[in-house]
Amino acid sequence: MELYVLTRSGREVIPALLRAGRDVEANILDFLGKAEGATVEQVADAMHLDRKRAYDMLRSLSANRWVWRKMTKLVPF
């Protein structure tokens, strides 16, 4: 299972994203900080996005090193 976890630089960039009008990305980062990690499905449900858009945004945030993709051996049930 993949979990996405907020990094320190991700926490620091939230105010700049809000000022730039990138509210969806800032809200995802804020959610990940509060939840201390979430799956794509959890982010999609919380942000009212479809799964593909949430996955694409998380990949983009990961490329910017604002979130870290953590692989676990746990299996969702």
ROVO-788114 format. One line per field, with one value per residue: x, y negated, z of N, C-alpha, C, O in turn; residue number from 1; residue in one letter. Coordinates in pm, 1 decimal. Layout:
BEGIN
nu = [X; ...]
nv = [Y; ...]
nw = [Z; ...]
cau = [X; ...]
cav = [Y; ...]
caw = [Z; ...]
cu = [X; ...]
cv = [Y; ...]
cw = [Z; ...]
ou = [X; ...]
ov = [Y; ...]
ow = [Z; ...]
num = [NUM; ...]
residuo = [a; ...]
***
This chain:
BEGIN
nu = [84.9; 46.9; 139.5; 110.4; 310.6; 355.1; 630.1; 893.8; 957.7; 726.6; 542.0; 632.3; 579.3; 308.3; 176.1; 276.2; 169.6; -102.5; -109.9; -46.4; -272.0; -313.6; -499.4; -606.0; -384.3; -252.1; -444.8; -444.9; -185.1; -208.1; -405.1; -263.9; -70.3; -223.3; -339.3; -123.6; -27.4; -165.4; -365.5; -415.8; -687.6; -800.9; -723.5; -858.0; -1127.1; -1142.6; -1084.7; -1274.2; -1227.0; -1177.8; -1033.4; -817.3; -737.5; -658.0; -445.1; -270.2; -213.6; -89.3; 137.2; 261.2; 310.4; 484.4; 698.1; 789.6; 901.2; 749.1; 582.5; 619.2; 640.9; 546.7; 599.7; 425.9; 394.5; 145.8; -185.7; -477.8; -804.3]
nv = [116.2; -225.6; -513.9; -862.4; -1112.3; -1416.4; -1637.4; -1833.1; -2056.8; -2066.1; -2139.4; -2394.8; -2529.6; -2567.8; -2823.8; -2988.8; -2868.0; -2913.0; -3193.5; -3217.7; -3126.4; -2857.6; -2671.5; -2407.0; -2234.9; -2330.5; -2267.3; -1987.9; -1932.8; -2036.8; -1864.5; -1620.2; -1676.3; -1697.5; -1445.4; -1285.1; -1131.0; -963.4; -761.8; -747.4; -718.7; -810.8; -1080.5; -1163.2; -1126.9; -1306.2; -1554.1; -1575.5; -1488.6; -1313.7; -984.8; -958.5; -1224.5; -1303.3; -1123.4; -1210.3; -1471.1; -1416.4; -1282.0; -1492.4; -1666.2; -1505.7; -1497.0; -1753.7; -1730.1; -1778.8; -1603.6; -1270.5; -949.0; -663.0; -325.2; -45.7; 276.3; 340.3; 436.1; 307.3; 368.9]
nw = [0.0; -70.6; 98.9; 136.3; 265.9; 436.1; 386.6; 541.7; 382.1; 234.6; 429.6; 480.6; 241.6; 214.4; 291.2; 82.7; -144.4; -99.9; -118.0; -386.7; -506.1; -540.2; -419.0; -398.7; -402.5; -173.5; 19.0; 3.4; 95.1; 353.4; 457.3; 448.6; 638.2; 871.8; 884.6; 905.2; 697.7; 414.3; 192.6; -166.7; -216.5; 24.6; 19.0; -213.4; -133.7; 84.2; -33.7; -225.5; -492.2; -803.9; -821.5; -1006.8; -1057.9; -800.3; -762.9; -968.5; -877.3; -631.7; -724.5; -858.3; -643.4; -506.1; -685.5; -657.2; -413.7; -188.8; -73.7; 47.3; -78.9; 70.7; 93.7; 211.8; 368.5; 434.8; 357.7; 213.6; 347.3]
cau = [0.0; 121.3; 96.7; 178.1; 339.7; 402.9; 768.5; 914.1; 946.3; 584.7; 476.6; 674.7; 532.5; 162.5; 135.2; 309.5; 70.8; -228.0; -94.9; -41.9; -402.3; -311.2; -568.7; -624.9; -257.0; -229.1; -538.2; -396.6; -69.2; -258.5; -470.7; -161.2; -7.4; -314.2; -364.7; 7.0; -14.3; -292.9; -362.3; -478.0; -832.8; -835.8; -709.7; -967.1; -1250.5; -1137.2; -1078.9; -1383.2; -1167.3; -1178.5; -910.2; -709.7; -687.7; -586.0; -318.4; -183.7; -169.3; 6.4; 262.1; 321.5; 361.5; 599.1; 807.5; 840.7; 954.5; 664.8; 530.5; 704.5; 561.4; 593.9; 542.5; 411.7; 356.2; 6.1; -280.2; -611.2; -905.8]
cav = [0.0; -351.4; -626.3; -988.1; -1179.5; -1553.1; -1663.4; -1963.9; -2160.9; -2073.4; -2217.3; -2534.5; -2590.0; -2585.7; -2964.9; -3042.4; -2815.0; -2984.4; -3327.8; -3204.6; -3082.4; -2712.7; -2626.5; -2262.0; -2176.0; -2368.3; -2191.2; -1849.9; -1931.4; -2057.3; -1739.7; -1520.0; -1712.3; -1665.4; -1301.7; -1219.0; -1035.2; -915.7; -695.4; -824.1; -713.9; -898.3; -1218.7; -1187.7; -1142.3; -1426.3; -1674.3; -1564.7; -1476.0; -1175.8; -915.1; -986.5; -1361.4; -1302.0; -1053.5; -1299.2; -1581.9; -1362.7; -1256.9; -1623.4; -1713.4; -1420.7; -1540.8; -1877.8; -1690.8; -1830.7; -1483.9; -1152.8; -828.3; -557.1; -194.2; 40.9; 413.5; 356.7; 450.2; 257.8; 475.0]
caw = [0.0; -76.3; 181.5; 106.0; 392.4; 418.9; 425.2; 603.7; 279.3; 202.0; 535.7; 467.9; 117.1; 217.1; 280.4; -49.9; -238.9; -76.6; -175.0; -532.1; -553.2; -563.2; -298.0; -393.8; -361.6; -33.9; 101.9; 8.5; 185.4; 489.4; 496.7; 475.4; 764.6; 981.9; 889.0; 920.0; 589.6; 361.8; 63.0; -274.6; -196.4; 136.3; -28.3; -307.9; -56.8; 167.7; -116.5; -323.2; -624.4; -850.9; -784.0; -1101.6; -1035.3; -672.9; -787.5; -1046.5; -792.6; -534.8; -797.5; -882.0; -514.7; -475.6; -772.3; -597.8; -283.3; -82.6; -8.2; 34.4; -101.4; 158.6; 60.0; 328.5; 338.9; 472.9; 247.4; 255.1; 352.8]
cu = [90.2; 57.2; 175.8; 188.0; 398.1; 547.7; 777.9; 899.8; 801.6; 507.5; 509.4; 616.8; 381.6; 121.7; 164.5; 210.4; -63.3; -222.4; -97.8; -175.2; -409.4; -371.1; -580.9; -496.6; -227.5; -320.1; -496.4; -278.8; -113.0; -325.9; -368.3; -89.0; -93.7; -333.5; -237.6; 23.9; -150.1; -270.7; -428.0; -629.3; -876.8; -826.3; -824.8; -1099.5; -1252.8; -1143.9; -1189.2; -1329.8; -1186.6; -1039.6; -793.9; -651.3; -609.3; -449.6; -220.8; -129.6; -67.2; 139.9; 335.9; 382.0; 483.9; 720.1; 870.6; 903.0; 878.5; 595.9; 624.0; 613.8; 623.0; 522.7; 538.6; 375.5; 211.4; -80.7; -415.3; -711.9; -1044.7]
cv = [-123.4; -454.1; -748.4; -1067.4; -1316.8; -1565.8; -1802.3; -2075.7; -2174.9; -2155.2; -2365.9; -2604.2; -2617.1; -2733.3; -3025.8; -2992.6; -2885.0; -3124.4; -3324.5; -3156.4; -2934.2; -2643.3; -2475.4; -2193.6; -2207.1; -2288.5; -2044.6; -1839.2; -1947.5; -1930.6; -1632.6; -1548.7; -1675.3; -1516.0; -1220.6; -1106.7; -984.0; -846.3; -786.3; -830.3; -806.5; -1045.0; -1253.3; -1208.9; -1273.0; -1554.7; -1678.0; -1569.6; -1332.9; -1116.4; -948.7; -1126.2; -1369.3; -1235.3; -1142.6; -1414.0; -1533.7; -1332.2; -1388.4; -1679.1; -1632.5; -1460.8; -1669.7; -1855.2; -1752.7; -1718.6; -1368.3; -1032.3; -714.8; -427.2; -109.8; 181.9; 439.2; 362.7; 395.6; 372.2; 416.3]
cw = [0.0; 16.2; 137.6; 235.1; 362.4; 465.0; 489.5; 500.8; 233.5; 303.3; 519.8; 345.6; 117.3; 210.1; 143.2; -155.6; -222.4; -135.8; -327.5; -590.0; -586.0; -440.5; -288.4; -347.3; -215.4; 59.3; 112.5; 104.5; 330.3; 541.5; 531.1; 606.7; 883.8; 998.0; 912.6; 818.7; 546.0; 228.5; -41.1; -254.1; -84.0; 95.8; -121.9; -234.7; 21.6; 85.4; -222.9; -466.4; -672.5; -825.0; -876.3; -1079.1; -904.4; -689.4; -863.9; -961.8; -689.5; -601.5; -824.0; -753.0; -472.7; -559.2; -720.7; -460.0; -166.5; -8.1; -39.3; 19.6; -22.0; 121.8; 188.8; 282.9; 376.1; 349.0; 293.4; 254.1; 355.7]
ou = [196.0; -63.6; 294.2; 88.7; 481.5; 584.9; 681.1; 837.0; 758.6; 417.9; 424.3; 605.8; 332.3; 36.9; 85.6; 172.3; -130.7; -319.0; -146.4; -188.9; -502.7; -304.3; -567.2; -500.5; -182.7; -277.2; -510.6; -273.1; -61.3; -306.2; -383.1; -50.8; -43.1; -343.0; -244.4; 81.1; -239.2; -170.5; -487.7; -690.9; -979.2; -911.5; -883.1; -1175.9; -1354.5; -1202.3; -1196.8; -1380.0; -1208.9; -941.6; -681.7; -529.4; -505.3; -349.7; -103.0; -12.5; 31.0; 245.1; 458.4; 492.7; 576.1; 832.7; 990.3; 951.6; 934.8; 555.3; 697.1; 519.8; 737.4; 399.7; 636.1; 330.7; 159.5; -50.2; -463.3; -704.8; -1142.9]
ov = [-124.6; -477.5; -738.5; -1087.9; -1331.1; -1512.2; -1878.3; -2177.9; -2284.5; -2231.4; -2451.8; -2726.8; -2684.4; -2766.2; -3106.0; -3067.4; -2913.3; -3169.6; -3418.3; -3146.9; -2890.4; -2568.2; -2420.2; -2104.7; -2119.6; -2246.6; -1983.6; -1747.1; -1880.0; -1893.2; -1561.9; -1456.2; -1627.1; -1465.1; -1100.2; -1001.9; -963.2; -868.9; -888.5; -935.3; -873.8; -1125.3; -1361.2; -1298.8; -1342.3; -1653.5; -1772.6; -1644.2; -1242.0; -1189.1; -965.9; -1143.8; -1434.9; -1284.1; -1150.3; -1450.0; -1603.0; -1354.1; -1394.7; -1732.9; -1685.8; -1459.1; -1692.3; -1949.2; -1776.4; -1735.3; -1368.9; -1015.3; -675.8; -421.3; -104.1; 201.8; 548.1; 300.3; 432.8; 461.5; 490.3]
ow = [62.8; 11.6; 105.5; 305.0; 273.0; 569.4; 490.6; 528.5; 197.4; 267.2; 542.8; 345.2; 26.7; 127.1; 93.1; -245.6; -321.4; -197.2; -390.6; -712.0; -653.2; -369.5; -179.2; -262.2; -141.3; 166.8; 218.5; 185.9; 419.4; 657.1; 630.8; 678.3; 985.2; 1109.7; 937.4; 848.5; 628.3; 160.6; -7.4; -272.4; -95.8; 133.8; -111.0; -269.8; 24.3; 129.8; -301.3; -550.5; -592.6; -808.7; -828.7; -1081.1; -898.4; -636.6; -829.2; -973.5; -662.9; -541.5; -813.4; -754.3; -410.9; -509.6; -738.1; -397.1; -59.5; 106.9; -138.3; 97.2; -45.2; 119.3; 263.8; 169.9; 351.6; 247.3; 400.5; 169.6; 360.4]
num = [1; 2; 3; 4; 5; 6; 7; 8; 9; 10; 11; 12; 13; 14; 15; 16; 17; 18; 19; 20; 21; 22; 23; 24; 25; 26; 27; 28; 29; 30; 31; 32; 33; 34; 35; 36; 37; 38; 39; 40; 41; 42; 43; 44; 45; 46; 47; 48; 49; 50; 51; 52; 53; 54; 55; 56; 57; 58; 59; 60; 61; 62; 63; 64; 65; 66; 67; 68; 69; 70; 71; 72; 73; 74; 75; 76; 77]
residuo = [m; e; l; y; v; l; t; r; s; g; r; e; v; i; p; a; l; l; r; a; g; r; d; v; e; a; n; i; l; d; f; l; g; k; a; e; g; a; t; v; e; q; v; a; d; a; m; h; l; d; r; k; r; a; y; d; m; l; r; s; l; s; a; n; r; w; v; w; r; k; m; t; k; l; v; p; f]
***
